[in-house]
Amino acid sequence: MKSNLHDKNCSTFTSHFLSLALMFEEFLSQSDIFTSYISGSVALFIAAFTSIISVANPLAAMPVFLSLTDRNTDTERIYVAKKSSFYMFLVLIIFLLIGTYIMSFFGISLPGIRIAGGLIILRAAYAMLNPDVSEKKISDEAQEAAKEKEDISFSPMAMPMLSGPGSIAVVIGLASQAEGFIDLVITSAAIVVVALISYGVLRLAPFSARYIGPTGMNAITRMMGFIAMAIGVQFILNGISSFFGV
């Protein structure tokens, strides 16, 4: 009888142990899924952030911002920087949410959007790699005319300086590659961070221009141009592979 009781206890212990082992294995599998999901989300955020910040390039907007606000007080400059960054955020968010629908309305396929966006980014990247000889985002005539405007925060600061055709093309390209609502939320978070950094850059423009100087700004612009060129090439490759179903 004692032997039967011992066997029963052993059987109960074994079943409990197996149950715990199965629960632990299930937890590990769910943990791997959660870890891979988090790593994928972080990778998407980094890709979106680097794509947008390299093309928006708020450092390139500093000289124009300083020139257009040379008669303003520090408080007024901060206000203009805040509004410009906010308008930049609005423009990019709008094109993130409805940009692909606008393109689809005109019969443009998603692969076409990606290829066109990649070409625009390549053009902007080439200009960033050659900041000394490239054409400016805003002409000298437009810059002089902007000095007479009461509010420069939307035009020319938000458009085309911070959220020009290149930035819009990047955002539409990212939206076309989004696989769900979460991807759009992550890209929106990247836009928020870029807008905050742009605000910080414009707010500190007088100090940054003094310490970085033209040489430092050109070096940073060329570095961002290389990143933007790689992004543009990847957009084109994604569009071609999507079109041919590769």
Secondary structure as GFF3:
##gff-version 3
##sequence-region A 1 246
A	DSSP	alpha_helix	2	56	.	.	.	ID=ss1
A	DSSP	alpha_helix	58	68	.	.	.	ID=ss2
A	DSSP	alpha_helix	74	105	.	.	.	ID=ss3
A	DSSP	alpha_helix	110	129	.	.	.	ID=ss4
A	DSSP	alpha_helix	140	146	.	.	.	ID=ss5
A	DSSP	pi_helix	153	162	.	.	.	ID=ss6
A	DSSP	alpha_helix	165	176	.	.	.	ID=ss7
A	DSSP	alpha_helix	181	203	.	.	.	ID=ss8
A	DSSP	alpha_helix	205	244	.	.	.	ID=ss9
###
